[in-house]
Amino acid sequence: MYKENDNIKISYTLSSRKKEFKWYIDDSKLIIEKIFKNDSKTKQFEFTKK
């Protein structure tokens, strides 16, 4: 179960396009949103702690 003060490390690789990640905790799930700059697309990734 994720909690707000968990020390969560998120790593990602930058390609030629600038990418931005936003993360938050929702109902004990870690949600990572991948936001593409100059693009309306947002991809969402969900992680649950084992």
Backbone as CSV, one residue per row, in Angstrom:
resi,resn,N_x,N_y,N_z,CA_x,CA_y,CA_z,C_x,C_y,C_z
1,MET,0.852,-1.198,0.000,0.000,0.000,0.000,0.886,1.247,0.000
2,TYR,0.613,2.134,-0.896,1.392,3.371,-0.962,0.825,4.402,-0.007
3,LYS,1.719,5.159,0.568,1.308,6.276,1.409,1.994,7.533,0.881
4,GLU,1.433,8.655,1.209,1.936,9.928,0.683,3.420,10.145,0.973
5,ASN,3.899,9.697,2.112,5.281,9.989,2.486,6.239,8.856,2.153
6,ASP,5.803,7.884,1.355,6.699,6.822,0.925,7.818,7.418,0.069
7,ASN,9.000,6.854,0.235,10.133,7.307,-0.568,10.135,6.508,-1.865
8,ILE,9.493,7.034,-2.870,9.332,6.340,-4.141,10.250,6.982,-5.172
9,LYS,11.058,6.159,-5.791,11.951,6.672,-6.821,11.392,6.294,-8.180
10,ILE,11.287,7.262,-9.041,10.785,7.050,-10.391,11.898,7.452,-11.353
11,SER,12.296,6.523,-12.193,13.337,6.857,-13.161,12.814,6.638,-14.570
12,TYR,13.303,7.432,-15.469,12.879,7.325,-16.856,13.976,7.888,-17.753
13,THR,13.892,7.554,-19.003,14.890,8.003,-19.960,14.309,9.110,-20.833
14,LEU,15.089,10.124,-21.024,14.660,11.214,-21.893,15.107,10.926,-23.323
15,SER,14.186,11.077,-24.223,14.548,10.962,-25.639,14.634,12.369,-26.207
16,SER,14.577,12.487,-27.519,14.692,13.808,-28.139,13.532,14.723,-27.745
17,ARG,12.354,14.103,-27.523,11.226,14.908,-27.079,11.243,15.037,-25.569
18,LYS,10.950,16.216,-25.104,10.954,16.441,-23.676,9.727,15.777,-23.051
19,LYS,9.963,14.996,-22.029,8.870,14.309,-21.362,8.812,14.731,-19.907
20,GLU,7.643,14.704,-19.376,7.453,15.115,-18.001,6.562,14.089,-17.315
21,PHE,6.936,13.731,-16.102,6.141,12.776,-15.350,5.523,13.454,-14.136
22,LYS,4.277,13.120,-13.914,3.582,13.616,-12.729,3.091,12.377,-12.001
23,TRP,3.319,12.324,-10.702,2.845,11.153,-9.985,2.032,11.554,-8.776
24,TYR,1.099,10.716,-8.436,0.271,10.935,-7.265,-0.255,9.589,-6.771
25,ILE,-0.755,9.620,-5.551,-1.268,8.398,-4.946,-2.787,8.493,-4.875
26,ASP,-3.424,7.463,-5.409,-4.876,7.441,-5.457,-5.336,6.073,-4.984
27,ASP,-6.045,6.042,-3.877,-6.582,4.780,-3.362,-5.481,3.726,-3.223
28,SER,-4.380,4.131,-2.591,-3.235,3.256,-2.323,-2.528,2.753,-3.575
29,LYS,-2.799,3.371,-4.722,-2.105,3.020,-5.954,-1.260,4.206,-6.379
30,LEU,-0.086,3.891,-6.856,0.782,4.945,-7.378,0.434,5.136,-8.843
31,ILE,-0.020,6.325,-9.180,-0.372,6.640,-10.557,0.717,7.544,-11.118
32,ILE,1.239,7.167,-12.271,2.244,7.999,-12.935,1.669,8.449,-14.262
33,GLU,1.621,9.740,-14.439,1.144,10.292,-15.689,2.323,10.789,-16.494
34,LYS,2.369,10.368,-17.721,3.444,10.771,-18.627,2.868,11.843,-19.533
35,ILE,3.377,13.042,-19.401,2.845,14.178,-20.145,3.813,14.529,-21.268
36,PHE,3.299,14.601,-22.482,4.122,14.979,-23.616,3.984,16.482,-23.837
37,LYS,5.106,17.153,-23.831,5.106,18.599,-24.052,4.628,18.907,-25.471
38,ASN,3.893,20.003,-25.601,3.350,20.429,-26.901,2.481,19.336,-27.526
39,ASP,1.836,18.567,-26.681,1.024,17.463,-27.153,-0.120,17.282,-26.152
40,SER,-1.271,16.966,-26.640,-2.421,16.817,-25.749,-2.488,15.414,-25.135
41,LYS,-1.608,14.525,-25.614,-1.641,13.148,-25.130,-1.050,13.023,-23.732
42,THR,-1.737,12.262,-22.894,-1.232,11.930,-21.572,-1.404,10.440,-21.389
43,LYS,-0.314,9.781,-21.078,-0.392,8.353,-20.820,-0.340,8.141,-19.316
44,GLN,-1.125,7.207,-18.852,-1.163,6.948,-17.420,-0.660,5.549,-17.122
45,PHE,0.212,5.476,-16.127,0.761,4.206,-15.681,0.345,4.008,-14.235
46,GLU,0.004,2.809,-13.911,-0.426,2.534,-12.544,0.455,1.448,-11.941
47,PHE,0.903,1.683,-10.722,1.742,0.727,-10.019,1.098,0.409,-8.681
48,THR,1.112,-0.840,-8.343,0.626,-1.219,-7.017,1.762,-1.907,-6.276
49,LYS,1.889,-1.612,-5.016,2.942,-2.199,-4.201,2.600,-3.645,-3.902
50,LYS,3.608,-4.497,-3.983,3.392,-5.923,-3.714,3.326,-6.155,-2.208
